Amino acid sequence: MRFTIIASALALAAGANAALSADQVTTNVDALTQKSVDTNDLAEKISVVSLFAKTPQVLTGLRDIVAQAHDDISAMTTNKRSMQARQQCASMEDVQKCMEDLKNTGEDPNEIVGKKRRQDPAYSDAEQQGLCTAFRGYSQGSQKLLKTIVDKHGLLSLTRFEDPMSALLHNLEDVSDILAFKIIDAVPNCVQDAISNKDSLDQILEEALEKYTN
């Protein structure tokens, strides 16, 4: 899901106050990156001989990444109903319903935008740059993992592992989108870098989903 397609709707949805310090968010993103690197190390070892031993470990690694990302997003969000509406917005199946649901959370999108224009950024320049750097690492680590998963499709397509892999990739797409938008919203000073890294991750995610969905 590319930022340029859904930015306008999510710009109105981005209203939660920072619930974590920049250091906490950066630490959480770095932990996700390390988990992606560790899972990629396992994925690279998948072969004809190790297929049934290593693939379940990779699936577990992906589940852990999704669960950890979900927890991180929850910690960054002060209004849980608003977070649920944002998650629905990320699918962009019905933009109008998305915006109506956001209004029902008690947050006025117009008021949110106005407040955000008046308020200083939640994080300092240095903190924003640190967060952008952490997100770049997450994007690159995730891309490497996803490329390995794409490369292993030929083997996994012959087993029962293809369907759970597809489901986990969809879950990873969901949490990565929401995490990316929350970071993009928090880093106005390096927002283009964050958007570029999100777009790069989106591209390989789409490739992986296409492989494992068809």
ZADRENVO-410293 format. One line per 5 residues: number of its first residue (from 1); their letters; for each residue x, y, z of C-alpha. Coordinates in Angstrom, 3 decimals. Example, Ala and Ser with C-alpha at 12.3 -4.5 7.8 and 13.67 -1.06 7.14 Angstrom:
<pts>
1 = as = 12.300 -4.500 7.800; 13.670 -1.060 7.140 $
</pts>
This chain:
<pts>
1 = mrfti = 0.000 0.000 0.000; 1.836 3.097 -1.170; 1.975 6.319 0.837; 1.039 8.489 -2.123; -2.295 6.681 -2.500 $
6 = iasal = -3.545 6.939 1.056; -1.733 9.927 2.536; -4.689 12.307 2.339; -7.007 10.123 4.407; -4.407 9.135 6.967 $
11 = alaag = -3.241 12.719 7.357; -6.644 13.427 8.871; -6.393 10.296 10.983; -3.034 11.090 12.574; -4.035 12.629 15.871 $
16 = anaal = -2.782 10.539 18.772; -0.401 12.302 21.118; 3.017 10.762 21.540; 2.618 8.142 24.260; 6.304 7.136 24.252 $
21 = sadqv = 9.564 9.030 24.314; 11.620 9.140 21.125; 14.227 6.876 22.752; 11.563 4.286 23.559; 10.170 4.336 20.026 $
26 = ttnvd = 13.654 4.103 18.537; 14.526 1.179 20.822; 11.330 -0.615 19.810; 12.006 -0.109 16.106; 15.590 -1.308 16.523 $
31 = altqk = 14.294 -4.443 18.265; 11.993 -5.119 15.300; 14.949 -4.689 12.968; 17.030 -7.196 14.943; 14.157 -9.691 14.908 $
36 = svdtn = 13.928 -9.305 11.124; 17.677 -9.907 10.794; 17.493 -13.006 12.999; 14.527 -14.357 11.051; 16.312 -13.721 7.776 $
41 = dlaek = 19.285 -15.749 9.039; 16.899 -18.673 9.515; 15.178 -18.124 6.161; 18.482 -18.169 4.298; 19.123 -21.678 5.643 $
46 = isvvs = 15.940 -23.120 4.119; 16.868 -25.828 1.637; 15.508 -29.121 0.394; 17.186 -30.820 3.334; 16.201 -28.298 6.030 $
51 = lfakt = 12.803 -27.241 4.641; 10.660 -28.867 7.331; 12.977 -27.852 10.151; 13.704 -24.225 9.295; 10.424 -23.029 7.767 $
56 = pqvlt = 8.395 -23.353 11.008; 11.092 -21.298 12.733; 10.774 -18.597 10.075; 6.996 -18.566 10.482; 7.431 -18.196 14.240 $
61 = glrdi = 9.847 -15.327 13.649; 7.322 -13.548 11.441; 4.576 -14.056 14.025; 6.832 -12.543 16.669; 7.574 -9.534 14.454 $
66 = vaqah = 3.873 -8.933 13.820; 2.990 -9.324 17.503; 5.827 -7.061 18.631; 4.934 -4.411 16.047; 1.309 -4.519 17.172 $
71 = ddisa = 2.386 -3.974 20.784; 4.632 -1.092 19.747; 1.803 0.562 17.816; -0.521 0.195 20.804; 2.081 1.786 23.072 $
76 = mttnk = 2.409 4.731 20.676; -1.352 5.292 20.587; -3.247 6.964 23.405; -6.712 6.474 21.911; -7.263 2.757 21.204 $
81 = rsmqa = -10.574 3.305 19.385; -8.810 5.792 17.173; -6.082 3.215 16.468; -8.698 0.684 15.350; -10.168 3.258 12.977 $
86 = rqqca = -6.701 4.007 11.610; -6.146 0.283 10.989; -9.385 0.182 9.009; -8.308 3.259 7.071; -5.108 1.501 6.052 $
91 = smedv = -7.109 -0.938 3.917; -8.657 1.950 1.959; -11.577 -0.254 0.902; -14.045 2.510 1.729; -12.525 5.941 2.313 $
96 = qkcme = -15.819 7.577 3.237; -16.591 4.946 5.880; -13.051 5.278 7.141; -13.512 8.987 7.770; -16.934 8.475 9.348 $
101 = dlknt = -15.476 5.879 11.714; -12.730 8.289 12.700; -15.305 10.916 13.592; -17.102 8.346 15.732; -13.977 7.916 17.870 $
106 = gedpn = -14.584 11.406 19.214; -11.701 12.934 17.298; -12.597 15.699 14.849; -10.188 15.322 11.890; -10.325 19.049 11.145 $
111 = eivgk = -9.557 19.881 14.770; -6.709 17.349 14.748; -5.095 18.928 11.725; -5.500 22.390 13.192; -3.920 21.341 16.482 $
116 = krrqd = -1.030 19.663 14.742; -0.335 22.831 12.772; -0.243 24.863 15.991; 1.737 22.426 18.104; 5.464 21.982 18.154 $
121 = paysd = 6.707 18.546 17.033; 6.612 15.968 19.809; 10.308 15.194 19.331; 13.426 17.324 18.925; 15.326 17.539 15.642 $
126 = aeqqg = 17.940 15.070 16.879; 15.278 12.679 18.141; 13.433 12.811 14.835; 16.626 12.051 12.945; 17.352 9.132 15.247 $
131 = lctaf = 13.883 7.764 14.654; 14.248 8.163 10.884; 17.551 6.307 11.046; 15.952 3.511 13.063; 13.074 3.251 10.612 $
136 = rgysq = 15.523 3.119 7.699; 17.196 0.164 9.412; 13.826 -1.515 9.919; 12.918 -1.000 6.273; 16.223 -2.383 5.042 $
141 = gsqkl = 16.168 -5.349 7.425; 12.596 -6.178 6.475; 13.368 -5.881 2.775; 16.245 -8.330 3.090; 14.019 -10.812 4.922 $
146 = lktiv = 11.240 -10.449 2.365; 13.627 -10.910 -0.558; 14.837 -14.143 1.006; 11.243 -15.297 1.476; 10.532 -14.506 -2.177 $
151 = dkhgl = 13.613 -16.489 -3.216; 12.435 -19.498 -1.170; 8.946 -19.518 -2.710; 9.793 -22.329 -5.106; 10.470 -24.675 -2.211 $
156 = lsltr = 7.663 -23.495 0.053; 5.100 -23.676 -2.751; 5.466 -27.461 -2.703; 4.498 -27.690 0.964; 1.748 -26.819 3.417 $
161 = fedpm = 3.744 -23.768 4.478; 2.648 -21.538 1.604; -0.755 -20.598 3.060; 0.455 -19.630 6.562; 3.276 -17.659 4.962 $
166 = sallh = 0.742 -15.747 2.858; -1.372 -14.961 5.918; 1.631 -13.728 7.880; 2.794 -11.547 5.009; -0.613 -9.869 4.949 $
171 = nledv = -0.383 -9.311 8.710; 3.122 -7.924 8.316; 1.871 -5.525 5.647; -0.849 -4.243 7.985; 1.389 -3.567 10.973 $
176 = sdila = 4.222 -2.163 8.831; 1.810 0.313 7.240; 0.471 1.543 10.557; 3.911 1.711 12.165; 5.277 3.619 9.181 $
181 = fkiid = 2.471 6.173 9.222; 2.896 6.791 12.944; 6.611 7.387 12.434; 6.018 9.553 9.362; 3.616 11.646 11.430 $
186 = avpnc = 6.259 12.101 14.147; 9.239 13.140 11.993; 8.414 16.278 9.949; 12.103 17.171 9.710; 13.053 13.966 7.861 $
191 = vqdai = 9.669 12.908 6.582; 10.801 12.410 2.974; 13.412 9.906 4.094; 10.789 8.008 6.084; 8.368 8.017 3.142 $
196 = snkds = 11.094 6.786 0.784; 11.925 3.903 3.113; 8.257 3.022 3.449; 7.855 3.005 -0.336; 10.848 0.691 -0.736 $
201 = ldqil = 9.416 -1.692 1.848; 5.997 -1.536 0.196; 7.487 -2.594 -3.111; 9.074 -5.806 -1.846; 6.027 -6.539 0.335 $
206 = eeale = 3.832 -6.361 -2.765; 6.208 -8.687 -4.591; 6.161 -11.200 -1.738; 2.367 -11.058 -1.455; 2.010 -11.598 -5.173 $
211 = kytn = 4.234 -14.680 -4.980; 2.458 -16.270 -2.060; -1.109 -15.252 -2.920; -1.246 -16.507 -6.489 $
</pts>
